[in-house]
């Protein structure tokens, strides 16, 4: 019975800490700085401690994606 309770606690903690793993966000802006500012705001709103920019490309506008950590 104790092992079942321990398992449930561990799984609950793992789920809460891993909530952002693999979650991606994207933003569009007129410059790299404006797009990154939008990414940072989305990460903060989601409660992520950090983010990693995975792609950025532009033409008339800049499109950026990032993974939340």
PDB file of N, CA, C, O and CB in Angstrom:
ATOM      1  N   UNK A   1       0.821  -1.190   0.000  1.00  0.00           N
ATOM      2  CA  UNK A   1       0.000   0.000   0.000  1.00  0.00           C
ATOM      3  C   UNK A   1       0.869   1.259   0.000  1.00  0.00           C
ATOM      4  O   UNK A   1       0.549   2.241  -0.670  1.00  0.00           O
ATOM      5  CB  UNK A   1      -0.936  -0.005   1.205  1.00  0.00           C
ATOM      6  N   UNK A   2       1.977   1.221   0.762  1.00  0.00           N
ATOM      7  CA  UNK A   2       2.861   2.380   0.816  1.00  0.00           C
ATOM      8  C   UNK A   2       3.487   2.640  -0.546  1.00  0.00           C
ATOM      9  O   UNK A   2       3.654   3.795  -0.936  1.00  0.00           O
ATOM     10  CB  UNK A   2       3.952   2.178   1.873  1.00  0.00           C
ATOM     11  N   UNK A   3       3.831   1.597  -1.267  1.00  0.00           N
ATOM     12  CA  UNK A   3       4.441   1.774  -2.584  1.00  0.00           C
ATOM     13  C   UNK A   3       3.454   2.388  -3.575  1.00  0.00           C
ATOM     14  O   UNK A   3       3.860   3.157  -4.446  1.00  0.00           O
ATOM     15  CB  UNK A   3       4.953   0.433  -3.116  1.00  0.00           C
ATOM     16  N   UNK A   4       2.194   2.071  -3.459  1.00  0.00           N
ATOM     17  CA  UNK A   4       1.180   2.657  -4.338  1.00  0.00           C
ATOM     18  C   UNK A   4       1.056   4.153  -4.063  1.00  0.00           C
ATOM     19  O   UNK A   4       0.974   4.949  -4.999  1.00  0.00           O
ATOM     20  CB  UNK A   4      -0.188   1.954  -4.143  1.00  0.00           C
ATOM     21  N   UNK A   5       1.041   4.540  -2.792  1.00  0.00           N
ATOM     22  CA  UNK A   5       0.955   5.955  -2.434  1.00  0.00           C
ATOM     23  C   UNK A   5       2.192   6.704  -2.937  1.00  0.00           C
ATOM     24  O   UNK A   5       2.081   7.818  -3.449  1.00  0.00           O
ATOM     25  CB  UNK A   5       0.807   6.121  -0.902  1.00  0.00           C
ATOM     26  N   UNK A   6       3.355   6.099  -2.791  1.00  0.00           N
ATOM     27  CA  UNK A   6       4.590   6.720  -3.261  1.00  0.00           C
ATOM     28  C   UNK A   6       4.542   6.897  -4.773  1.00  0.00           C
ATOM     29  O   UNK A   6       4.931   7.945  -5.289  1.00  0.00           O
ATOM     30  CB  UNK A   6       5.817   5.876  -2.855  1.00  0.00           C
ATOM     31  N   UNK A   7       4.072   5.890  -5.479  1.00  0.00           N
ATOM     32  CA  UNK A   7       3.961   5.956  -6.929  1.00  0.00           C
ATOM     33  C   UNK A   7       3.036   7.097  -7.357  1.00  0.00           C
ATOM     34  O   UNK A   7       3.356   7.835  -8.289  1.00  0.00           O
ATOM     35  CB  UNK A   7       3.451   4.621  -7.483  1.00  0.00           C
ATOM     36  N   UNK A   8       1.906   7.243  -6.694  1.00  0.00           N
ATOM     37  CA  UNK A   8       0.950   8.297  -7.029  1.00  0.00           C
ATOM     38  C   UNK A   8       1.567   9.670  -6.792  1.00  0.00           C
ATOM     39  O   UNK A   8       1.389  10.571  -7.611  1.00  0.00           O
ATOM     40  CB  UNK A   8      -0.341   8.141  -6.205  1.00  0.00           C
ATOM     41  N   UNK A   9       2.280   9.843  -5.700  1.00  0.00           N
ATOM     42  CA  UNK A   9       2.922  11.126  -5.407  1.00  0.00           C
ATOM     43  C   UNK A   9       3.982  11.435  -6.452  1.00  0.00           C
ATOM     44  O   UNK A   9       4.050  12.562  -6.944  1.00  0.00           O
ATOM     45  CB  UNK A   9       3.546  11.115  -3.998  1.00  0.00           C
ATOM     46  N   UNK A  10       4.806  10.463  -6.797  1.00  0.00           N
ATOM     47  CA  UNK A  10       5.861  10.671  -7.789  1.00  0.00           C
ATOM     48  C   UNK A  10       5.255  11.029  -9.143  1.00  0.00           C
ATOM     49  O   UNK A  10       5.745  11.943  -9.805  1.00  0.00           O
ATOM     50  CB  UNK A  10       6.744   9.413  -7.914  1.00  0.00           C
ATOM     51  N   UNK A  11       4.226  10.348  -9.561  1.00  0.00           N
ATOM     52  CA  UNK A  11       3.591  10.622 -10.850  1.00  0.00           C
ATOM     53  C   UNK A  11       2.946  12.006 -10.871  1.00  0.00           C
ATOM     54  O   UNK A  11       2.986  12.693 -11.891  1.00  0.00           O
ATOM     55  CB  UNK A  11       2.541   9.551 -11.163  1.00  0.00           C
ATOM     56  N   UNK A  12       2.360  12.412  -9.766  1.00  0.00           N
ATOM     57  CA  UNK A  12       1.757  13.744  -9.683  1.00  0.00           C
ATOM     58  C   UNK A  12       2.817  14.824  -9.807  1.00  0.00           C
ATOM     59  O   UNK A  12       2.625  15.804 -10.527  1.00  0.00           O
ATOM     60  CB  UNK A  12       0.989  13.908  -8.366  1.00  0.00           C
ATOM     61  N   UNK A  13       3.928  14.653  -9.113  1.00  0.00           N
ATOM     62  CA  UNK A  13       5.018  15.630  -9.196  1.00  0.00           C
ATOM     63  C   UNK A  13       5.629  15.656 -10.587  1.00  0.00           C
ATOM     64  O   UNK A  13       5.930  16.728 -11.112  1.00  0.00           O
ATOM     65  CB  UNK A  13       6.097  15.317  -8.160  1.00  0.00           C
ATOM     66  N   UNK A  14       5.812  14.507 -11.179  1.00  0.00           N
ATOM     67  CA  UNK A  14       6.386  14.430 -12.524  1.00  0.00           C
ATOM     68  C   UNK A  14       5.479  15.130 -13.535  1.00  0.00           C
ATOM     69  O   UNK A  14       5.962  15.808 -14.442  1.00  0.00           O
ATOM     70  CB  UNK A  14       6.609  12.957 -12.934  1.00  0.00           C
ATOM     71  N   UNK A  15       4.197  14.969 -13.381  1.00  0.00           N
ATOM     72  CA  UNK A  15       3.254  15.612 -14.302  1.00  0.00           C
ATOM     73  C   UNK A  15       3.284  17.119 -14.149  1.00  0.00           C
ATOM     74  O   UNK A  15       3.185  17.840 -15.142  1.00  0.00           O
ATOM     75  CB  UNK A  15       1.837  15.094 -14.069  1.00  0.00           C
ATOM     76  N   UNK A  16       3.416  17.608 -12.934  1.00  0.00           N
ATOM     77  CA  UNK A  16       3.417  19.055 -12.734  1.00  0.00           C
ATOM     78  C   UNK A  16       4.718  19.683 -13.222  1.00  0.00           C
ATOM     79  O   UNK A  16       4.695  20.780 -13.778  1.00  0.00           O
ATOM     80  CB  UNK A  16       3.199  19.386 -11.259  1.00  0.00           C
ATOM     81  N   UNK A  17       5.856  19.007 -13.025  1.00  0.00           N
ATOM     82  CA  UNK A  17       7.126  19.561 -13.479  1.00  0.00           C
ATOM     83  C   UNK A  17       7.312  19.407 -14.977  1.00  0.00           C
ATOM     84  O   UNK A  17       8.021  20.208 -15.586  1.00  0.00           O
ATOM     85  CB  UNK A  17       8.271  18.900 -12.754  1.00  0.00           C
ATOM     86  N   UNK A  18       6.709  18.419 -15.581  1.00  0.00           N
ATOM     87  CA  UNK A  18       6.868  18.179 -17.005  1.00  0.00           C
ATOM     88  C   UNK A  18       5.753  18.757 -17.853  1.00  0.00           C
ATOM     89  O   UNK A  18       5.609  18.389 -19.019  1.00  0.00           O
ATOM     90  CB  UNK A  18       6.963  16.725 -17.254  1.00  0.00           C
ATOM     91  N   UNK A  19       4.969  19.648 -17.291  1.00  0.00           N
ATOM     92  CA  UNK A  19       3.819  20.183 -18.007  1.00  0.00           C
ATOM     93  C   UNK A  19       4.217  20.943 -19.269  1.00  0.00           C
ATOM     94  O   UNK A  19       3.439  20.985 -20.222  1.00  0.00           O
ATOM     95  CB  UNK A  19       3.027  21.087 -17.098  1.00  0.00           C
ATOM     96  N   UNK A  20       5.395  21.538 -19.302  1.00  0.00           N
ATOM     97  CA  UNK A  20       5.804  22.335 -20.443  1.00  0.00           C
ATOM     98  C   UNK A  20       6.639  21.559 -21.448  1.00  0.00           C
ATOM     99  O   UNK A  20       6.883  22.037 -22.556  1.00  0.00           O
ATOM    100  CB  UNK A  20       6.568  23.525 -19.975  1.00  0.00           C
ATOM    101  N   UNK A  21       7.077  20.371 -21.072  1.00  0.00           N
ATOM    102  CA  UNK A  21       7.940  19.603 -21.962  1.00  0.00           C
ATOM    103  C   UNK A  21       7.240  19.383 -23.297  1.00  0.00           C
ATOM    104  O   UNK A  21       6.160  18.795 -23.357  1.00  0.00           O
ATOM    105  CB  UNK A  21       8.324  18.251 -21.322  1.00  0.00           C
ATOM    106  N   UNK A  22       7.861  19.854 -24.347  1.00  0.00           N
ATOM    107  CA  UNK A  22       7.306  19.662 -25.676  1.00  0.00           C
ATOM    108  C   UNK A  22       6.254  20.668 -26.079  1.00  0.00           C
ATOM    109  O   UNK A  22       5.792  20.637 -27.220  1.00  0.00           O
ATOM    110  CB  UNK A  22       6.735  18.324 -25.768  1.00  0.00           C
ATOM    111  N   UNK A  23       5.857  21.559 -25.189  1.00  0.00           N
ATOM    112  CA  UNK A  23       4.866  22.562 -25.539  1.00  0.00           C
ATOM    113  C   UNK A  23       5.545  23.661 -26.338  1.00  0.00           C
ATOM    114  O   UNK A  23       6.542  24.232 -25.897  1.00  0.00           O
ATOM    115  CB  UNK A  23       4.180  23.136 -24.275  1.00  0.00           C
ATOM    116  N   UNK A  24       5.010  23.954 -27.500  1.00  0.00           N
ATOM    117  CA  UNK A  24       5.621  24.994 -28.325  1.00  0.00           C
ATOM    118  C   UNK A  24       4.673  26.172 -28.462  1.00  0.00           C
ATOM    119  O   UNK A  24       3.453  26.027 -28.382  1.00  0.00           O
ATOM    120  CB  UNK A  24       5.997  24.445 -29.714  1.00  0.00           C
ATOM    121  N   UNK A  25       5.256  27.324 -28.666  1.00  0.00           N
ATOM    122  CA  UNK A  25       4.503  28.550 -28.892  1.00  0.00           C
ATOM    123  C   UNK A  25       5.076  29.230 -30.123  1.00  0.00           C
ATOM    124  O   UNK A  25       6.217  28.970 -30.504  1.00  0.00           O
ATOM    125  CB  UNK A  25       4.557  29.495 -27.648  1.00  0.00           C
ATOM    126  N   UNK A  26       4.293  30.095 -30.745  1.00  0.00           N
ATOM    127  CA  UNK A  26       4.779  30.827 -31.905  1.00  0.00           C
ATOM    128  C   UNK A  26       4.273  32.257 -31.845  1.00  0.00           C
ATOM    129  O   UNK A  26       3.278  32.561 -31.187  1.00  0.00           O
ATOM    130  CB  UNK A  26       4.337  30.144 -33.218  1.00  0.00           C
ATOM    131  N   UNK A  27       4.983  33.126 -32.548  1.00  0.00           N
ATOM    132  CA  UNK A  27       4.613  34.534 -32.594  1.00  0.00           C
ATOM    133  C   UNK A  27       5.098  35.146 -33.895  1.00  0.00           C
ATOM    134  O   UNK A  27       6.037  34.650 -34.518  1.00  0.00           O
ATOM    135  CB  UNK A  27       5.192  35.298 -31.387  1.00  0.00           C
ATOM    136  N   UNK A  28       4.455  36.215 -34.290  1.00  0.00           N
ATOM    137  CA  UNK A  28       4.830  36.959 -35.476  1.00  0.00           C
ATOM    138  C   UNK A  28       5.013  38.415 -35.089  1.00  0.00           C
ATOM    139  O   UNK A  28       4.218  38.968 -34.328  1.00  0.00           O
ATOM    140  CB  UNK A  28       3.770  36.805 -36.598  1.00  0.00           C
ATOM    141  N   UNK A  29       6.057  39.032 -35.612  1.00  0.00           N
ATOM    142  CA  UNK A  29       6.312  40.434 -35.331  1.00  0.00           C
ATOM    143  C   UNK A  29       6.990  41.103 -36.505  1.00  0.00           C
ATOM    144  O   UNK A  29       7.334  40.454 -37.493  1.00  0.00           O
ATOM    145  CB  UNK A  29       7.160  40.583 -34.081  1.00  0.00           C
ATOM    146  N   UNK A  30       7.179  42.398 -36.392  1.00  0.00           N
ATOM    147  CA  UNK A  30       7.824  43.132 -37.479  1.00  0.00           C
ATOM    148  C   UNK A  30       9.346  43.045 -37.414  1.00  0.00           C
ATOM    149  O   UNK A  30      10.025  43.283 -38.413  1.00  0.00           O
ATOM    150  CB  UNK A  30       7.395  44.583 -37.447  1.00  0.00           C
ATOM    151  N   UNK A  31       9.892  42.700 -36.225  1.00  0.00           N
ATOM    152  CA  UNK A  31      11.336  42.526 -36.050  1.00  0.00           C
ATOM    153  C   UNK A  31      11.592  41.292 -35.199  1.00  0.00           C
ATOM    154  O   UNK A  31      10.670  40.760 -34.580  1.00  0.00           O
ATOM    155  CB  UNK A  31      11.978  43.785 -35.398  1.00  0.00           C
ATOM    156  N   UNK A  32      12.844  40.833 -35.164  1.00  0.00           N
ATOM    157  CA  UNK A  32      13.206  39.711 -34.297  1.00  0.00           C
ATOM    158  C   UNK A  32      12.898  40.034 -32.832  1.00  0.00           C
ATOM    159  O   UNK A  32      12.376  39.194 -32.099  1.00  0.00           O
ATOM    160  CB  UNK A  32      14.699  39.365 -34.464  1.00  0.00           C
ATOM    161  N   UNK A  33      13.230  41.263 -32.418  1.00  0.00           N
ATOM    162  CA  UNK A  33      12.989  41.658 -31.029  1.00  0.00           C
ATOM    163  C   UNK A  33      11.507  41.637 -30.671  1.00  0.00           C
ATOM    164  O   UNK A  33      11.142  41.193 -29.582  1.00  0.00           O
ATOM    165  CB  UNK A  33      13.555  43.042 -30.778  1.00  0.00           C
ATOM    166  N   UNK A  34      10.659  42.107 -31.562  1.00  0.00           N
ATOM    167  CA  UNK A  34       9.226  42.122 -31.252  1.00  0.00           C
ATOM    168  C   UNK A  34       8.646  40.711 -31.196  1.00  0.00           C
ATOM    169  O   UNK A  34       7.799  40.420 -30.352  1.00  0.00           O
ATOM    170  CB  UNK A  34       8.469  42.950 -32.290  1.00  0.00           C
ATOM    171  N   UNK A  35       9.103  39.832 -32.096  1.00  0.00           N
ATOM    172  CA  UNK A  35       8.630  38.452 -32.070  1.00  0.00           C
ATOM    173  C   UNK A  35       9.105  37.751 -30.803  1.00  0.00           C
ATOM    174  O   UNK A  35       8.340  37.012 -30.183  1.00  0.00           O
ATOM    175  CB  UNK A  35       9.113  37.692 -33.315  1.00  0.00           C
ATOM    176  N   UNK A  36      10.367  37.973 -30.407  1.00  0.00           N
ATOM    177  CA  UNK A  36      10.868  37.344 -29.183  1.00  0.00           C
ATOM    178  C   UNK A  36      10.159  37.881 -27.947  1.00  0.00           C
ATOM    179  O   UNK A  36       9.922  37.129 -27.002  1.00  0.00           O
ATOM    180  CB  UNK A  36      12.371  37.562 -29.054  1.00  0.00           C
ATOM    181  N   UNK A  37       9.820  39.149 -27.935  1.00  0.00           N
ATOM    182  CA  UNK A  37       9.083  39.722 -26.803  1.00  0.00           C
ATOM    183  C   UNK A  37       7.724  39.043 -26.652  1.00  0.00           C
ATOM    184  O   UNK A  37       7.268  38.803 -25.534  1.00  0.00           O
ATOM    185  CB  UNK A  37       8.900  41.246 -26.988  1.00  0.00           C
ATOM    186  N   UNK A  38       7.080  38.734 -27.772  1.00  0.00           N
ATOM    187  CA  UNK A  38       5.791  38.028 -27.723  1.00  0.00           C
ATOM    188  C   UNK A  38       5.973  36.603 -27.208  1.00  0.00           C
ATOM    189  O   UNK A  38       5.145  36.112 -26.440  1.00  0.00           O
ATOM    190  CB  UNK A  38       5.133  38.005 -29.120  1.00  0.00           C
ATOM    191  N   UNK A  39       7.053  35.935 -27.625  1.00  0.00           N
ATOM    192  CA  UNK A  39       7.357  34.587 -27.130  1.00  0.00           C
ATOM    193  C   UNK A  39       7.581  34.635 -25.624  1.00  0.00           C
ATOM    194  O   UNK A  39       7.051  33.803 -24.888  1.00  0.00           O
ATOM    195  CB  UNK A  39       8.604  33.997 -27.847  1.00  0.00           C
ATOM    196  N   UNK A  40       8.363  35.606 -25.167  1.00  0.00           N
ATOM    197  CA  UNK A  40       8.647  35.740 -23.732  1.00  0.00           C
ATOM    198  C   UNK A  40       7.367  35.977 -22.938  1.00  0.00           C
ATOM    199  O   UNK A  40       7.203  35.425 -21.850  1.00  0.00           O
ATOM    200  CB  UNK A  40       9.637  36.889 -23.485  1.00  0.00           C
ATOM    201  N   UNK A  41       6.469  36.783 -23.465  1.00  0.00           N
ATOM    202  CA  UNK A  41       5.202  37.050 -22.783  1.00  0.00           C
ATOM    203  C   UNK A  41       4.349  35.786 -22.707  1.00  0.00           C
ATOM    204  O   UNK A  41       3.713  35.531 -21.684  1.00  0.00           O
ATOM    205  CB  UNK A  41       4.430  38.167 -23.502  1.00  0.00           C
ATOM    206  N   UNK A  42       4.328  34.997 -23.775  1.00  0.00           N
ATOM    207  CA  UNK A  42       3.568  33.745 -23.764  1.00  0.00           C
ATOM    208  C   UNK A  42       4.157  32.763 -22.760  1.00  0.00           C
ATOM    209  O   UNK A  42       3.416  32.086 -22.046  1.00  0.00           O
ATOM    210  CB  UNK A  42       3.544  33.117 -25.164  1.00  0.00           C
ATOM    211  N   UNK A  43       5.485  32.681 -22.700  1.00  0.00           N
ATOM    212  CA  UNK A  43       6.139  31.777 -21.753  1.00  0.00           C
ATOM    213  C   UNK A  43       5.830  32.194 -20.322  1.00  0.00           C
ATOM    214  O   UNK A  43       5.543  31.346 -19.477  1.00  0.00           O
ATOM    215  CB  UNK A  43       7.661  31.754 -21.984  1.00  0.00           C
ATOM    216  N   UNK A  44       5.885  33.484 -20.046  1.00  0.00           N
ATOM    217  CA  UNK A  44       5.585  33.968 -18.699  1.00  0.00           C
ATOM    218  C   UNK A  44       4.133  33.702 -18.340  1.00  0.00           C
ATOM    219  O   UNK A  44       3.844  33.295 -17.215  1.00  0.00           O
ATOM    220  CB  UNK A  44       5.891  35.464 -18.585  1.00  0.00           C
ATOM    221  N   UNK A  45       3.224  33.920 -19.261  1.00  0.00           N
ATOM    222  CA  UNK A  45       1.800  33.674 -19.010  1.00  0.00           C
ATOM    223  C   UNK A  45       1.527  32.202 -18.730  1.00  0.00           C
ATOM    224  O   UNK A  45       0.634  31.866 -17.952  1.00  0.00           O
ATOM    225  CB  UNK A  45       0.964  34.137 -20.202  1.00  0.00           C
ATOM    226  N   UNK A  46       2.302  31.324 -19.369  1.00  0.00           N
ATOM    227  CA  UNK A  46       2.126  29.883 -19.161  1.00  0.00           C
ATOM    228  C   UNK A  46       2.832  29.394 -17.899  1.00  0.00           C
ATOM    229  O   UNK A  46       2.644  28.249 -17.489  1.00  0.00           O
ATOM    230  CB  UNK A  46       2.643  29.113 -20.368  1.00  0.00           C
ATOM    231  N   UNK A  47       3.645  30.256 -17.281  1.00  0.00           N
ATOM    232  CA  UNK A  47       4.363  29.869 -16.068  1.00  0.00           C
ATOM    233  C   UNK A  47       5.646  29.106 -16.325  1.00  0.00           C
ATOM    234  O   UNK A  47       6.186  28.476 -15.416  1.00  0.00           O
ATOM    235  CB  UNK A  47       3.479  29.048 -15.212  1.00  0.00           C
ATOM    236  N   UNK A  48       6.142  29.155 -17.556  1.00  0.00           N
ATOM    237  CA  UNK A  48       7.386  28.453 -17.887  1.00  0.00           C
ATOM    238  C   UNK A  48       8.572  29.220 -17.314  1.00  0.00           C
ATOM    239  O   UNK A  48       8.556  30.449 -17.250  1.00  0.00           O
ATOM    240  CB  UNK A  48       7.538  28.284 -19.427  1.00  0.00           C
ATOM    241  N   UNK A  49       9.602  28.484 -16.900  1.00  0.00           N
ATOM    242  CA  UNK A  49      10.788  29.121 -16.337  1.00  0.00           C
ATOM    243  C   UNK A  49      11.723  29.644 -17.418  1.00  0.00           C
ATOM    244  O   UNK A  49      12.505  30.562 -17.169  1.00  0.00           O
ATOM    245  CB  UNK A  49      11.530  28.145 -15.449  1.00  0.00           C
ATOM    246  N   UNK A  50      11.649  29.067 -18.622  1.00  0.00           N
ATOM    247  CA  UNK A  50      12.485  29.516 -19.734  1.00  0.00           C
ATOM    248  C   UNK A  50      11.887  29.008 -21.038  1.00  0.00           C
ATOM    249  O   UNK A  50      10.897  28.276 -21.050  1.00  0.00           O
ATOM    250  CB  UNK A  50      13.955  29.023 -19.569  1.00  0.00           C
ATOM    251  N   UNK A  51      12.516  29.415 -22.134  1.00  0.00           N
ATOM    252  CA  UNK A  51      12.105  28.947 -23.456  1.00  0.00           C
ATOM    253  C   UNK A  51      13.334  28.841 -24.340  1.00  0.00           C
ATOM    254  O   UNK A  51      14.353  29.488 -24.097  1.00  0.00           O
ATOM    255  CB  UNK A  51      11.048  29.897 -24.090  1.00  0.00           C
ATOM    256  N   UNK A  52      13.220  28.015 -25.366  1.00  0.00           N
ATOM    257  CA  UNK A  52      14.290  27.847 -26.344  1.00  0.00           C
ATOM    258  C   UNK A  52      13.717  28.125 -27.724  1.00  0.00           C
ATOM    259  O   UNK A  52      12.780  27.454 -28.158  1.00  0.00           O
ATOM    260  CB  UNK A  52      14.915  26.415 -26.271  1.00  0.00           C
ATOM    261  N   UNK A  53      14.271  29.103 -28.407  1.00  0.00           N
ATOM    262  CA  UNK A  53      13.808  29.426 -29.753  1.00  0.00           C
ATOM    263  C   UNK A  53      14.273  28.318 -30.693  1.00  0.00           C
ATOM    264  O   UNK A  53      15.459  27.996 -30.761  1.00  0.00           O
ATOM    265  CB  UNK A  53      14.340  30.829 -30.221  1.00  0.00           C
ATOM    266  N   UNK A  54      13.319  27.744 -31.412  1.00  0.00           N
ATOM    267  CA  UNK A  54      13.639  26.627 -32.302  1.00  0.00           C
ATOM    268  C   UNK A  54      13.691  27.034 -33.762  1.00  0.00           C
ATOM    269  O   UNK A  54      14.346  26.370 -34.565  1.00  0.00           O
ATOM    270  CB  UNK A  54      12.629  25.527 -32.128  1.00  0.00           C
ATOM    271  N   UNK A  55      13.014  28.114 -34.119  1.00  0.00           N
ATOM    272  CA  UNK A  55      13.100  28.596 -35.495  1.00  0.00           C
ATOM    273  C   UNK A  55      12.678  30.050 -35.562  1.00  0.00           C
ATOM    274  O   UNK A  55      11.885  30.530 -34.752  1.00  0.00           O
ATOM    275  CB  UNK A  55      12.231  27.741 -36.433  1.00  0.00           C
ATOM    276  N   UNK A  56      13.223  30.727 -36.539  1.00  0.00           N
ATOM    277  CA  UNK A  56      12.841  32.102 -36.825  1.00  0.00           C
ATOM    278  C   UNK A  56      13.114  32.357 -38.301  1.00  0.00           C
ATOM    279  O   UNK A  56      14.194  32.042 -38.801  1.00  0.00           O
ATOM    280  CB  UNK A  56      13.616  33.119 -35.914  1.00  0.00           C
ATOM    281  N   UNK A  57      12.155  32.916 -38.983  1.00  0.00           N
ATOM    282  CA  UNK A  57      12.354  33.261 -40.385  1.00  0.00           C
ATOM    283  C   UNK A  57      11.536  34.501 -40.703  1.00  0.00           C
ATOM    284  O   UNK A  57      10.565  34.823 -40.019  1.00  0.00           O
ATOM    285  CB  UNK A  57      11.960  32.080 -41.319  1.00  0.00           C
ATOM    286  N   UNK A  58      11.947  35.174 -41.737  1.00  0.00           N
ATOM    287  CA  UNK A  58      11.262  36.412 -42.056  1.00  0.00           C
ATOM    288  C   UNK A  58      11.236  36.723 -43.521  1.00  0.00           C
ATOM    289  O   UNK A  58      11.912  36.098 -44.339  1.00  0.00           O
ATOM    290  CB  UNK A  58      11.885  37.526 -41.340  1.00  0.00           C
ATOM    291  N   UNK A  59      10.463  37.672 -43.810  1.00  0.00           N
ATOM    292  CA  UNK A  59      10.292  38.261 -45.126  1.00  0.00           C
ATOM    293  C   UNK A  59       9.828  39.666 -44.793  1.00  0.00           C
ATOM    294  O   UNK A  59      10.610  40.498 -44.333  1.00  0.00           O
ATOM    295  CB  UNK A  59       9.255  37.446 -46.074  1.00  0.00           C
ATOM    296  N   UNK A  60       8.568  39.920 -45.023  1.00  0.00           N
ATOM    297  CA  UNK A  60       7.979  41.183 -44.584  1.00  0.00           C
ATOM    298  C   UNK A  60       7.716  41.165 -43.083  1.00  0.00           C
ATOM    299  O   UNK A  60       7.674  42.220 -42.450  1.00  0.00           O
ATOM    300  CB  UNK A  60       6.678  41.463 -45.345  1.00  0.00           C
ATOM    301  N   UNK A  61       7.541  39.989 -42.514  1.00  0.00           N
ATOM    302  CA  UNK A  61       7.285  39.793 -41.080  1.00  0.00           C
ATOM    303  C   UNK A  61       8.213  38.696 -40.584  1.00  0.00           C
ATOM    304  O   UNK A  61       8.723  37.900 -41.373  1.00  0.00           O
ATOM    305  CB  UNK A  61       5.779  39.426 -40.804  1.00  0.00           C
ATOM    306  N   UNK A  62       8.429  38.655 -39.274  1.00  0.00           N
ATOM    307  CA  UNK A  62       9.261  37.613 -38.663  1.00  0.00           C
ATOM    308  C   UNK A  62       8.341  36.628 -37.959  1.00  0.00           C
ATOM    309  O   UNK A  62       7.475  37.029 -37.182  1.00  0.00           O
ATOM    310  CB  UNK A  62      10.307  38.222 -37.660  1.00  0.00           C
ATOM    311  N   UNK A  63       8.524  35.345 -38.228  1.00  0.00           N
ATOM    312  CA  UNK A  63       7.769  34.289 -37.556  1.00  0.00           C
ATOM    313  C   UNK A  63       8.760  33.499 -36.707  1.00  0.00           C
ATOM    314  O   UNK A  63       9.827  33.116 -37.186  1.00  0.00           O
ATOM    315  CB  UNK A  63       7.017  33.356 -38.589  1.00  0.00           C
ATOM    316  N   UNK A  64       8.405  33.257 -35.448  1.00  0.00           N
ATOM    317  CA  UNK A  64       9.316  32.580 -34.518  1.00  0.00           C
ATOM    318  C   UNK A  64       8.544  31.521 -33.737  1.00  0.00           C
ATOM    319  O   UNK A  64       7.395  31.734 -33.349  1.00  0.00           O
ATOM    320  CB  UNK A  64       9.984  33.599 -33.545  1.00  0.00           C
ATOM    321  N   UNK A  65       9.190  30.377 -33.513  1.00  0.00           N
ATOM    322  CA  UNK A  65       8.630  29.336 -32.659  1.00  0.00           C
ATOM    323  C   UNK A  65       9.614  29.025 -31.552  1.00  0.00           C
ATOM    324  O   UNK A  65      10.821  29.217 -31.703  1.00  0.00           O
ATOM    325  CB  UNK A  65       8.296  28.060 -33.472  1.00  0.00           C
ATOM    326  N   UNK A  66       9.085  28.540 -30.427  1.00  0.00           N
ATOM    327  CA  UNK A  66       9.932  28.215 -29.288  1.00  0.00           C
ATOM    328  C   UNK A  66       9.320  27.088 -28.474  1.00  0.00           C
ATOM    329  O   UNK A  66       8.102  26.907 -28.471  1.00  0.00           O
ATOM    330  CB  UNK A  66      10.149  29.447 -28.409  1.00  0.00           C
ATOM    331  N   UNK A  67      10.151  26.340 -27.793  1.00  0.00           N
ATOM    332  CA  UNK A  67       9.725  25.283 -26.881  1.00  0.00           C
ATOM    333  C   UNK A  67       9.795  25.836 -25.459  1.00  0.00           C
ATOM    334  O   UNK A  67      10.791  26.453 -25.080  1.00  0.00           O
ATOM    335  CB  UNK A  67      10.615  23.993 -27.038  1.00  0.00           C
ATOM    336  N   UNK A  68       8.755  25.619 -24.682  1.00  0.00           N
ATOM    337  CA  UNK A  68       8.756  26.054 -23.285  1.00  0.00           C
ATOM    338  C   UNK A  68       9.475  25.032 -22.423  1.00  0.00           C
ATOM    339  O   UNK A  68       9.335  23.827 -22.631  1.00  0.00           O
ATOM    340  CB  UNK A  68       7.318  26.270 -22.774  1.00  0.00           C
ATOM    341  N   UNK A  69      10.238  25.508 -21.465  1.00  0.00           N
ATOM    342  CA  UNK A  69      10.975  24.642 -20.549  1.00  0.00           C
ATOM    343  C   UNK A  69      10.451  24.835 -19.155  1.00  0.00           C
ATOM    344  O   UNK A  69      10.935  24.197 -18.219  1.00  0.00           O
ATOM    345  CB  UNK A  69      12.484  24.924 -20.602  1.00  0.00           C
TER     346      UNK A  69
END
